[in-house]
Amino acid sequence: MTSIPDTIDDVTPAWLRNVAGLPCEDAVATQIGVGVGVSSALYRVALQGDDCPSSVIVKLPALDEAAVFTSTMLRMYIREVAFFEQLASDVPVRVPALHHGAVDLETSKFIVVMEDMVGMRIVDQLEGMAIEDTEVAVDALAAWHATWWRNADHLAEKGVAVSLGDPVYTAVLPIVFAEGWEKVTSQMEIDPAMANIGPRWAAAMPQLLQDLSSQPATLCHGDYRADNIMFDHDGAPVLIDFQLTGTGSGAYDLAYFITQSLETDVARDHERRLFERYVERLRAAGVPDDDLGDDLWLCYRKASLFCLVYPVVASRGMDLADPRQRALLECMNARFTRAAQQLDLDELL
């Protein structure tokens, strides 16, 4: 019995028993995360049986071919399985428990069966994260980064994560960015601040990545945003989605989180204070002062500029006729525009 089913229909009770080790007698799958997770197909599988959880989450390759292409080229499915198998036990923040993970290194065909974090409080990225939750998330991010600060290069060498300076980005991103930019600009109204940056982004991207990867490296979550952060009953964060784990400047995660997970007025009012809070948490965890100077703020701004890649490339796998997906993209574009204006990102080009 193959360890990597082709479709969710192949995730049968027999497969779950024999491969994933879940002693269930019945399994009913329902697709979830439509319009949120575009790089994978997500399913909640309700289980029946003694000594097994009431449900699990199953991740399979995306149903959209463009999203599968991007995910495969960027080794996203390989990274997620590697995270659960080799890194999850060292993370200082709660993550789902893994029941089964498998990936074909040649084709990136994959499956992850993991704990269902049902009952956790979810923050809708469209609504934006409240400042109290944001502070908790910033503290958790600092703890994560401090764990691997200046001790992450070997993770990229082992293939567990991908360096921000990896040639795969400069090979793939200009192509998929151009396709996404064409789709976004032809089907949506773009603010002049974003429209001014988009055509020049690809030329600036290689240097941005070189700068972000040449700083003191840590393990980056890579997709640290509200939709991937839950909160338990005590208000502690729980992280999901590890398909973009990489190595590079911690400012990368922080910039993406603040610029994309907060409403524009909240980000405008609290951005620099949240950055300083992150720095103080790193310092308290033992990160040397030499790594926490003005260069880190410059990295934050460069990361904010690079993060235009997220809405543009994600658009390739999104149905812009779907209200939720279109609203998410409009939200991401508006928040990038705020960052472009307030952080003077055009100057970095």
C-alpha positions in Angstrom: 0.0 0.0 0.0 1.6 3.2 -1.2 2.5 5.8 1.5 1.6 8.7 -0.8 -2.0 8.6 -2.1 -2.8 10.2 -5.4 -6.0 11.9 -4.2 -8.0 12.3 -1.0 -10.3 9.4 -2.2 -7.3 7.1 -1.6 -7.0 8.2 2.0 -9.2 5.3 3.1 -9.7 3.8 6.6 -7.4 0.9 5.5 -4.7 3.4 4.4 -5.0 5.4 7.6 -4.7 2.2 9.7 -1.8 0.5 7.8 0.3 3.5 6.8 -0.6 6.4 9.1 -1.1 4.1 12.1 -4.5 5.5 13.0 -6.8 2.7 14.2 -10.0 4.0 12.5 -12.9 2.1 11.1 -14.4 4.9 9.1 -13.1 8.2 7.6 -15.0 11.0 6.0 -13.0 13.9 4.3 -14.2 17.4 3.8 -12.1 20.0 2.0 -11.2 23.1 4.1 -9.1 26.2 3.6 -10.4 27.1 0.2 -9.2 30.6 -0.6 -6.7 30.5 2.2 -4.3 27.6 1.4 -3.4 27.9 -2.3 -0.2 25.8 -2.4 -1.9 22.6 -1.0 -5.2 21.0 -0.9 -6.4 20.8 2.8 -8.9 18.3 4.2 -10.4 17.6 7.6 -10.9 13.9 7.9 -13.4 12.8 10.6 -12.5 9.4 12.1 -14.4 6.8 13.9 -12.7 4.1 15.9 -11.3 3.2 19.3 -8.2 5.0 20.4 -8.0 7.3 17.5 -8.5 11.1 17.3 -11.9 12.4 16.2 -10.3 14.1 13.2 -7.0 14.8 11.5 -5.9 17.2 8.9 -4.6 15.9 5.5 -2.5 18.0 3.1 -2.0 17.0 -0.5 -0.6 18.9 -3.5 -2.8 21.8 -4.7 -5.6 21.1 -7.1 -4.5 24.0 -9.3 -1.7 23.0 -11.7 0.0 26.5 -11.6 0.2 26.2 -7.8 1.6 22.7 -8.0 4.3 23.9 -10.4 5.4 26.7 -8.2 5.3 24.5 -5.1 7.3 21.8 -6.8 10.0 24.1 -8.2 10.4 25.8 -4.8 10.6 22.4 -3.0 7.7 23.4 -0.8 6.2 20.0 -0.2 9.7 18.6 0.5 10.3 21.3 3.1 7.1 20.6 5.0 7.8 16.9 5.4 11.4 17.7 6.4 10.2 20.2 9.0 7.9 17.7 10.7 10.5 14.9 10.6 13.6 16.9 11.6 12.8 20.3 13.1 9.4 20.3 14.8 10.8 18.8 18.0 13.1 21.7 18.5 10.6 24.5 17.9 9.9 26.6 21.0 6.3 27.2 19.9 3.5 24.6 19.7 3.0 23.0 16.3 0.7 20.1 15.2 1.8 16.6 15.9 2.6 14.5 12.8 0.8 11.2 12.2 2.4 10.5 8.8 4.5 12.4 6.3 5.9 11.3 3.0 7.3 13.0 -0.1 8.7 11.8 -3.4 11.9 13.8 -3.8 11.8 13.6 -7.6 8.2 14.5 -8.2 7.3 16.3 -4.9 4.2 14.2 -4.7 3.4 14.3 -0.9 1.1 13.8 1.9 1.0 15.1 5.5 -1.4 13.7 8.1 -1.3 15.8 11.2 -3.1 16.7 14.4 -6.3 18.7 13.9 -6.0 21.9 16.0 -9.7 22.1 16.2 -11.0 24.4 19.0 -8.1 26.8 18.6 -8.9 30.5 18.1 -8.4 31.6 14.5 -7.7 35.1 13.3 -9.0 35.9 9.9 -6.2 37.6 7.9 -8.7 39.7 6.1 -9.8 41.3 9.4 -6.3 41.7 10.7 -4.7 40.7 14.0 -5.4 42.7 17.1 -2.5 44.4 18.7 -2.6 42.2 21.8 -2.4 39.0 19.7 0.3 40.6 17.5 2.6 41.2 20.5 2.2 37.5 21.5 3.0 36.5 17.9 6.1 38.8 17.8 7.4 37.3 21.0 6.9 33.8 19.7 8.7 34.7 16.5 11.6 36.1 18.4 11.8 32.8 20.4 11.7 30.8 17.2 14.5 32.8 15.6 16.7 32.9 18.7 16.7 29.1 18.8 18.6 28.9 15.5 20.3 32.4 15.5 23.7 32.0 13.7 23.1 28.2 13.7 21.0 27.6 10.7 23.3 27.4 7.7 23.7 23.6 8.1 19.9 23.2 7.7 20.1 24.5 4.1 23.2 22.4 3.4 21.2 19.3 4.5 18.2 20.3 2.4 15.9 20.6 5.4 15.3 24.3 4.6 16.1 26.5 1.6 18.4 29.5 1.9 16.9 32.8 0.8 20.0 33.0 -1.4 19.4 29.7 -3.1 19.6 30.0 -6.9 16.1 28.3 -7.2 14.6 31.7 -6.3 16.3 33.7 -8.9 15.6 31.0 -11.5 11.9 30.6 -10.7 10.6 33.8 -9.2 11.0 36.1 -12.2 8.9 33.7 -14.3 6.1 33.2 -11.9 6.1 36.8 -10.7 5.7 38.0 -14.3 2.8 35.7 -14.8 1.2 36.8 -11.5 1.8 40.5 -12.3 0.0 40.1 -15.6 -2.9 38.5 -14.0 -3.2 41.0 -11.1 -2.8 44.1 -13.3 -5.3 42.9 -15.9 -8.0 41.8 -13.5 -7.6 44.2 -10.5 -7.1 47.9 -9.8 -3.6 48.5 -8.5 -2.6 51.5 -6.4 0.1 53.7 -8.1 2.6 53.0 -5.3 2.4 49.3 -6.0 2.2 49.8 -9.8 5.4 51.8 -9.6 7.3 49.0 -7.9 6.0 46.0 -9.7 7.7 46.4 -13.1 11.0 46.9 -11.4 10.7 44.2 -8.7 12.2 41.3 -10.7 15.4 43.3 -11.4 15.9 44.2 -7.8 14.9 40.7 -6.4 18.4 39.0 -6.7 20.1 41.6 -4.7 17.3 41.7 -2.1 17.7 38.0 -1.5 21.5 38.2 -1.4 21.3 40.9 1.3 18.7 39.0 3.3 20.7 35.8 3.2 24.0 37.4 4.0 22.9 38.6 7.4 23.3 36.5 10.6 21.1 33.6 9.6 18.3 31.9 11.5 15.5 29.5 10.6 12.7 31.4 9.0 9.1 30.2 9.0 8.7 31.7 5.6 4.9 32.2 5.7 4.4 33.8 9.1 1.0 35.4 8.8 -2.3 35.5 10.6 -3.9 32.6 8.7 -1.0 30.4 9.9 -1.1 31.4 13.6 -3.8 30.1 16.0 -4.2 30.7 19.7 -4.9 28.1 22.3 -7.3 28.5 25.3 -4.5 30.2 27.3 -3.7 32.7 24.4 -0.5 30.9 23.4 0.3 30.8 19.7 0.1 27.6 17.7 1.9 27.6 14.3 1.0 25.8 11.1 2.2 25.6 7.5 5.9 24.9 7.0 6.2 24.7 3.3 8.5 27.8 3.0 10.9 27.2 5.9 14.2 28.8 5.0 17.4 30.3 6.3 18.2 34.0 6.3 17.6 37.2 8.2 14.9 37.0 10.9 13.7 40.4 9.7 12.2 38.5 6.7 9.5 36.8 8.8 8.9 39.9 10.9 8.4 42.1 7.9 6.0 39.8 6.2 4.0 39.3 9.4 3.6 43.0 10.3 3.1 44.3 6.8 0.5 41.6 5.8 -1.3 40.5 9.0 -2.3 43.9 10.5 -4.8 46.4 9.3 -3.1 49.3 7.6 -3.8 51.8 10.4 -2.6 49.3 13.1 0.6 48.6 11.2 1.1 52.3 10.6 0.8 53.2 14.3 2.7 50.2 15.8 5.2 49.0 13.2 8.4 50.5 14.7 7.4 49.7 18.3 6.8 46.0 17.3 10.1 45.9 15.6 11.8 47.2 18.8 9.8 44.6 20.8 11.2 41.9 18.6 14.7 43.2 19.0 14.4 43.3 22.8 13.1 39.7 22.9 16.1 38.6 20.8 18.5 40.4 23.1 16.9 38.8 26.2 17.3 35.4 24.5 21.1 36.0 24.1 21.4 37.3 20.6 24.4 39.6 20.5 23.9 43.4 20.3 26.1 43.5 17.2 23.4 41.6 15.3 20.6 44.0 16.4 21.7 47.4 15.0 20.6 49.5 12.1 21.3 46.8 9.6 18.4 44.8 11.0 16.0 47.6 10.3 17.3 48.0 6.8 16.8 44.2 6.3 13.2 44.7 7.6 12.6 47.3 4.8 14.2 45.1 2.2 12.2 42.2 3.3 9.0 44.3 3.1 9.9 45.1 -0.5 10.6 41.5 -1.4 7.2 40.5 0.1 5.4 41.8 -2.9 6.2 38.4 -4.2 3.5 36.8 -2.0 0.3 38.3 -3.3 1.6 38.4 -6.9 2.8 34.8 -7.1 -0.1 33.5 -5.0 -2.6 35.1 -7.5 -1.5 32.5 -10.1 -3.3 29.8 -8.2 -6.3 31.9 -7.1 -9.7 32.2 -8.6 -10.3 35.9 -8.6 -14.0 35.3 -9.4 -14.2 33.8 -5.9 -15.1 36.5 -3.4 -12.9 35.2 -0.5 -9.8 34.8 -2.8 -10.3 38.1 -4.4 -10.8 39.9 -1.1 -7.6 38.3 0.3 -5.6 39.4 -2.7 -7.1 43.0 -2.5 -6.2 43.0 1.2 -2.6 41.9 0.6 -2.2 44.5 -2.1 -3.5 47.3 0.1 -1.2 46.3 2.9 1.8 46.2 0.7 0.9 49.6 -0.6 0.9 51.0 3.0 4.3 49.5 3.6 5.6 50.9 0.3 4.5 54.4 1.2 5.4 54.4 4.9 8.8 52.6 4.6 9.8 54.4 1.4 10.4 51.1 -0.4 10.7 52.8 -3.7 14.0 54.2 -2.5 15.5 50.7 -2.2 15.1 50.1 -5.9 
